[in-house]
Amino acid sequence: MNSRWKAWLIGGLAGAVIVAAIYFPTLRSRLQKASKVQQQSEEQARRELTQALSANPGEPRVKVKLFWASDAEDGTLSAVTAELPLSSDPVLRANKF
């Protein structure tokens, strides 16, 4: 290896480190924003599923447990109890769930 090639290699590596030092904070902020949006959409999905569905007042209601990923990083599930209408028509019952 000649010294000119080594100088170009060191200069290129130094340039890559500088570019990474500038880009990584921007990347981190983008990832944080994306995770907040994902958490909001997950929470919105939970609300949509657990909110009261329009049903006939005469239809029976059943209590169900919905399982969601917990906020912990260990991959566990947490249960949420909700009341959902249960149609007397088996076809409609199958379509709701």
MDTraj code that builds the backbone (N, CA, C; nanometers):
import mdtraj as md
import numpy as np

residues = "MET ASN SER ARG TRP LYS ALA TRP LEU ILE GLY GLY LEU ALA GLY ALA VAL ILE VAL ALA ALA ILE TYR PHE PRO THR LEU ARG SER ARG LEU GLN LYS ALA SER LYS VAL GLN GLN GLN SER GLU GLU GLN ALA ARG ARG GLU LEU THR GLN ALA LEU SER ALA ASN PRO GLY GLU PRO ARG VAL LYS VAL LYS LEU PHE TRP ALA SER ASP ALA GLU ASP GLY THR LEU SER ALA VAL THR ALA GLU LEU PRO LEU SER SER ASP PRO VAL LEU ARG ALA ASN LYS PHE".split()
xyz = np.array([
    [0.0838, -0.1185, 0.0000],
    [0.0000, 0.0000, 0.0000],
    [0.0879, 0.1244, 0.0000],
    [0.0520, 0.2139, -0.0872],
    [0.1283, 0.3379, -0.0841],
    [0.0603, 0.4396, 0.0064],
    [0.1292, 0.5421, 0.0415],
    [0.0786, 0.6395, 0.1379],
    [-0.0380, 0.7207, 0.0810],
    [-0.0414, 0.7390, -0.0490],
    [-0.1508, 0.8151, -0.1109],
    [-0.2822, 0.7387, -0.0952],
    [-0.2790, 0.6089, -0.1171],
    [-0.3991, 0.5261, -0.1039],
    [-0.4476, 0.5258, 0.0402],
    [-0.3550, 0.5162, 0.1367],
    [-0.3909, 0.5199, 0.2782],
    [-0.4561, 0.6535, 0.3144],
    [-0.4046, 0.7615, 0.2617],
    [-0.4608, 0.8940, 0.2904],
    [-0.6037, 0.9029, 0.2371],
    [-0.6269, 0.8530, 0.1158],
    [-0.7625, 0.8542, 0.0593],
    [-0.8573, 0.7668, 0.1423],
    [-0.8093, 0.6521, 0.1858],
    [-0.8912, 0.5624, 0.2670],
    [-0.9274, 0.6270, 0.4007],
    [-0.8309, 0.6865, 0.4673],
    [-0.8562, 0.7529, 0.5956],
    [-0.9486, 0.8730, 0.5755],
    [-0.9279, 0.9474, 0.4702],
    [-1.0143, 1.0622, 0.4411],
    [-1.1575, 1.0181, 0.4122],
    [-1.1737, 0.9091, 0.3384],
    [-1.3077, 0.8569, 0.3095],
    [-1.3780, 0.8075, 0.4346],
    [-1.3040, 0.7379, 0.5203],
    [-1.3622, 0.6907, 0.6457],
    [-1.3995, 0.8078, 0.7370],
    [-1.3149, 0.9088, 0.7427],
    [-1.3447, 1.0272, 0.8241],
    [-1.4692, 1.0978, 0.7690],
    [-1.4801, 1.1054, 0.6381],
    [-1.5998, 1.1657, 0.5775],
    [-1.7253, 1.0866, 0.6109],
    [-1.7159, 0.9547, 0.6085],
    [-1.8314, 0.8707, 0.6419],
    [-1.8727, 0.8904, 0.7871],
    [-1.7765, 0.9046, 0.8772],
    [-1.8068, 0.9274, 1.0186],
    [-1.8754, 1.0626, 1.0365],
    [-1.8311, 1.1640, 0.9668],
    [-1.8922, 1.2968, 0.9773],
    [-2.0350, 1.2947, 0.9239],
    [-2.0553, 1.2307, 0.8092],
    [-2.1901, 1.2208, 0.7532],
    [-2.2815, 1.1441, 0.8476],
    [-2.2334, 1.0351, 0.9064],
    [-2.3139, 0.9574, 1.0013],
    [-2.3468, 1.0399, 1.1251],
    [-2.2510, 1.1179, 1.1740],
    [-2.2750, 1.2011, 1.2922],
    [-2.3822, 1.3060, 1.2644],
    [-2.3907, 1.3531, 1.1427],
    [-2.4930, 1.4512, 1.1066],
    [-2.6279, 1.3827, 1.0832],
    [-2.6289, 1.2662, 1.0222],
    [-2.7536, 1.2004, 0.9815],
    [-2.8225, 1.1249, 1.0953],
    [-2.7491, 1.0643, 1.1874],
    [-2.8106, 0.9812, 1.2915],
    [-2.9075, 1.0564, 1.3829],
    [-2.8802, 1.1789, 1.4263],
    [-2.9819, 1.2496, 1.5066],
    [-3.1124, 1.2720, 1.4292],
    [-3.1023, 1.3014, 1.3011],
    [-3.2219, 1.3174, 1.2181],
    [-3.2968, 1.1859, 1.2073],
    [-3.2251, 1.0778, 1.1868],
    [-3.2866, 0.9454, 1.1784],
    [-3.3543, 0.9087, 1.3098],
    [-3.2909, 0.9387, 1.4214],
    [-3.3484, 0.9082, 1.5522],
    [-3.4795, 0.9840, 1.5734],
    [-3.4820, 1.1118, 1.5378],
    [-3.6057, 1.1888, 1.5559],
    [-3.7159, 1.1374, 1.4648],
    [-3.6835, 1.0958, 1.3449],
    [-3.7838, 1.0380, 1.2548],
    [-3.8404, 0.9077, 1.3106],
    [-3.7540, 0.8245, 1.3682],
    [-3.8001, 0.6992, 1.4273],
    [-3.8895, 0.7239, 1.5484],
    [-3.8560, 0.8225, 1.6297],
    [-3.9398, 0.8548, 1.7445],
    [-4.0764, 0.9049, 1.7005],
    [-4.0802, 0.9881, 1.5972],
    [-4.2085, 1.0364, 1.5449],
    [-4.2906, 0.9208, 1.4891],
    [-4.2267, 0.8296, 1.4185],
    [-4.2979, 0.7153, 1.3606],
    [-4.3529, 0.6241, 1.4693],
    [-4.2787, 0.6048, 1.5778],
    [-4.3286, 0.5184, 1.6852],
    [-4.4475, 0.5833, 1.7551],
    [-4.4486, 0.7162, 1.7700],
    [-4.5630, 0.7845, 1.8297],
    [-4.6870, 0.7691, 1.7427],
    [-4.6708, 0.7816, 1.6120],
    [-4.7835, 0.7656, 1.5206],
    [-4.8365, 0.6233, 1.5279],
    [-4.7476, 0.5248, 1.5348],
    [-4.7900, 0.3853, 1.5426],
    [-4.8637, 0.3593, 1.6731],
    [-4.8152, 0.4150, 1.7845],
    [-4.8826, 0.3963, 1.9120],
    [-5.0207, 0.4594, 1.9098],
    [-5.0333, 0.5763, 1.8472],
    [-5.1630, 0.6419, 1.8390],
    [-5.2587, 0.5593, 1.7544],
    [-5.2111, 0.5029, 1.6446],
    [-5.2998, 0.4242, 1.5597],
    [-5.3404, 0.2940, 1.6287],
    [-5.2516, 0.2339, 1.7087],
    [-5.2877, 0.1148, 1.7853],
    [-5.3946, 0.1490, 1.8883],
    [-5.3766, 0.2625, 1.9549],
    [-5.4745, 0.3047, 2.0549],
    [-5.6080, 0.3371, 1.9884],
    [-5.6037, 0.3963, 1.8716],
    [-5.7272, 0.4256, 1.7985],
    [-5.7979, 0.2961, 1.7595],
    [-5.7232, 0.1956, 1.7183],
    [-5.7831, 0.0666, 1.6831],
    [-5.8482, 0.0027, 1.8048],
    [-5.7851, 0.0144, 1.9204],
    [-5.8441, -0.0394, 2.0429],
    [-5.9766, 0.0292, 2.0734],
    [-5.9784, 0.1624, 2.0611],
    [-6.1010, 0.2365, 2.0902],
    [-6.2125, 0.1995, 1.9937],
    [-6.1779, 0.1840, 1.8668],
    [-6.2801, 0.1495, 1.7677],
    [-6.3401, 0.0124, 1.7951],
    [-6.2572, -0.0819, 1.8393],
    [-6.3085, -0.2158, 1.8658],
    [-6.3891, -0.2234, 1.9939],
    [-6.3495, -0.1457, 2.0934],
    [-6.4171, -0.1563, 2.2221],
    [-6.5328, -0.0589, 2.2399],
    [-6.5496, 0.0356, 2.1472],
    [-6.6607, 0.1297, 2.1618],
    [-6.7930, 0.0579, 2.1369],
    [-6.8984, 0.1160, 2.1857],
    [-7.0307, 0.0545, 2.1718],
    [-7.0714, 0.0534, 2.0248],
    [-7.1071, -0.0631, 1.9769],
    [-7.1538, -0.0766, 1.8402],
    [-7.3043, -0.0541, 1.8363],
    [-7.3505, 0.0024, 1.7262],
    [-7.4944, 0.0238, 1.7154],
    [-7.5623, -0.1118, 1.6971],
    [-7.6580, -0.1388, 1.7816],
    [-7.7287, -0.2662, 1.7767],
    [-7.8710, -0.2421, 1.8227],
    [-7.9545, -0.3383, 1.7944],
    [-8.0921, -0.3297, 1.8435],
    [-8.0897, -0.3438, 1.9947],
    [-8.1727, -0.2669, 2.0646],
    [-8.1719, -0.2756, 2.2102],
    [-8.2120, -0.4139, 2.2610],
    [-8.2866, -0.4904, 2.1808],
    [-8.3295, -0.6226, 2.2253],
    [-8.2226, -0.7292, 2.2113],
    [-8.1144, -0.7000, 2.1381],
    [-8.0101, -0.8004, 2.1185],
    [-7.9291, -0.8169, 2.2464],
    [-7.8940, -0.9398, 2.2770],
    [-7.8130, -0.9617, 2.3979],
    [-7.6712, -0.9080, 2.3785],
    [-7.6080, -0.8748, 2.4888],
    [-7.4695, -0.8272, 2.4862],
    [-7.3831, -0.9305, 2.5593],
    [-7.2665, -0.9487, 2.5105],
    [-7.1744, -1.0435, 2.5729],
    [-7.0464, -0.9703, 2.6125],
    [-6.9869, -1.0162, 2.7199],
    [-6.8579, -0.9622, 2.7608],
    [-6.7497, -1.0450, 2.6937],
    [-6.6557, -0.9763, 2.6333],
    [-6.5460, -1.0440, 2.5655],
    [-6.4140, -0.9879, 2.6174],
    [-6.3109, -1.0673, 2.6049],
    [-6.1768, -1.0210, 2.6386],
    [-6.0988, -1.0081, 2.5088],
    [-6.0444, -0.8906, 2.4877],
    [-5.9567, -0.8659, 2.3739],
    [-5.8145, -0.8584, 2.4269],
    [-5.7223, -0.9217, 2.3598],
    [-5.5841, -0.9241, 2.4053],
    [-5.4991, -0.8382, 2.3130],
    [-5.4237, -0.7476, 2.3761],
    [-5.3374, -0.6549, 2.3040],
    [-5.1952, -0.6711, 2.3546],
    [-5.1023, -0.6314, 2.2722],
    [-4.9628, -0.6316, 2.3168],
    [-4.9481, -0.5284, 2.4279],
    [-4.8837, -0.5679, 2.5361],
    [-4.8685, -0.4762, 2.6489],
    [-4.7600, -0.3740, 2.6185],
    [-4.7533, -0.2714, 2.7011],
    [-4.6529, -0.1671, 2.6824],
    [-4.5142, -0.2137, 2.7220],
    [-4.5078, -0.3227, 2.7959],
    [-4.3779, -0.3754, 2.8382],
    [-4.3028, -0.4308, 2.7169],
    [-4.1739, -0.4339, 2.7276],
    [-4.0894, -0.4806, 2.6176],
    [-4.0732, -0.6318, 2.6142],
    [-4.1397, -0.7045, 2.7053],
    [-4.1188, -0.8483, 2.7132],
    [-4.2112, -0.9289, 2.6228],
    [-4.2981, -0.8626, 2.5451],
    [-4.3831, -0.9330, 2.4499],
    [-4.5061, -0.9970, 2.5106],
    [-4.5455, -0.9553, 2.6298],
    [-4.6641, -1.0137, 2.6926],
    [-4.7910, -0.9477, 2.6403],
    [-4.9030, -1.0125, 2.6678],
    [-5.0329, -0.9606, 2.6270],
    [-5.1084, -0.9099, 2.7481],
    [-5.1899, -0.8071, 2.7270],
    [-5.2767, -0.7585, 2.8342],
    [-5.4208, -0.7688, 2.7860],
    [-5.5097, -0.8060, 2.8776],
    [-5.6502, -0.8273, 2.8434],
    [-5.7303, -0.7006, 2.8663],
    [-5.8227, -0.6732, 2.7752],
    [-5.9158, -0.5626, 2.7878],
    [-6.0554, -0.6222, 2.7745],
    [-6.1421, -0.5946, 2.8713],
    [-6.2780, -0.6471, 2.8675],
    [-6.3692, -0.5452, 2.8013],
    [-6.4551, -0.5928, 2.7117],
    [-6.5488, -0.5052, 2.6410],
    [-6.6822, -0.5774, 2.6275],
    [-6.7897, -0.4999, 2.6164],
    [-6.9222, -0.5563, 2.5907],
    [-6.9568, -0.5329, 2.4453],
    [-6.9915, -0.6394, 2.3763],
    [-7.0271, -0.6310, 2.2359],
    [-7.1651, -0.6919, 2.2155],
    [-7.2413, -0.6378, 2.1199],
    [-7.3733, -0.6946, 2.0934],
    [-7.3600, -0.8295, 2.0240],
    [-7.4482, -0.9201, 2.0588],
    [-7.4500, -1.0524, 1.9989],
    [-7.5819, -1.0676, 1.9253],
    [-7.5755, -1.0707, 1.7956],
    [-7.6959, -1.0808, 1.7149],
    [-7.7563, -1.2201, 1.7275],
    [-7.8880, -1.2271, 1.7162],
    [-7.9538, -1.3569, 1.7199],
    [-7.9404, -1.4277, 1.5861],
    [-7.9052, -1.3547, 1.4812],
    [-7.8851, -1.4133, 1.3488],
    [-7.7431, -1.4686, 1.3395],
    [-7.7249, -1.5983, 1.3159],
    [-7.5903, -1.6579, 1.3134],
    [-7.5008, -1.5986, 1.2042],
    [-7.5579, -1.5587, 1.0909],
    [-7.4777, -1.5018, 0.9818],
    [-7.4209, -1.3675, 1.0256],
    [-7.5052, -1.2824, 1.0850],
    [-7.4577, -1.1530, 1.1333],
    [-7.3591, -1.1701, 1.2471],
    [-7.3799, -1.2688, 1.3320],
    [-7.2895, -1.2951, 1.4425],
    [-7.1514, -1.3313, 1.3897],
    [-7.1458, -1.4120, 1.2858],
    [-7.0187, -1.4537, 1.2283],
    [-6.9471, -1.3351, 1.1607],
    [-7.0232, -1.2437, 1.1008],
    [-6.9636, -1.1312, 1.0327],
    [-6.9046, -1.0292, 1.1276],
    [-6.9580, -1.0165, 1.2481],
    [-6.9107, -0.9157, 1.3423],
    [-6.7745, -0.9531, 1.3980],
    [-6.7495, -1.0785, 1.4147],
    [-6.6246, -1.1185, 1.4772],
    [-6.5412, -1.1862, 1.3755],
])
top = md.Topology()
chain = top.add_chain()
for i, resn in enumerate(residues, 1):
    res = top.add_residue(resn, chain, resSeq=i)
    for name in ("N", "CA", "C"):
        top.add_atom(name, md.element.get_by_symbol(name[0]), res)
traj = md.Trajectory(xyz[None], top)
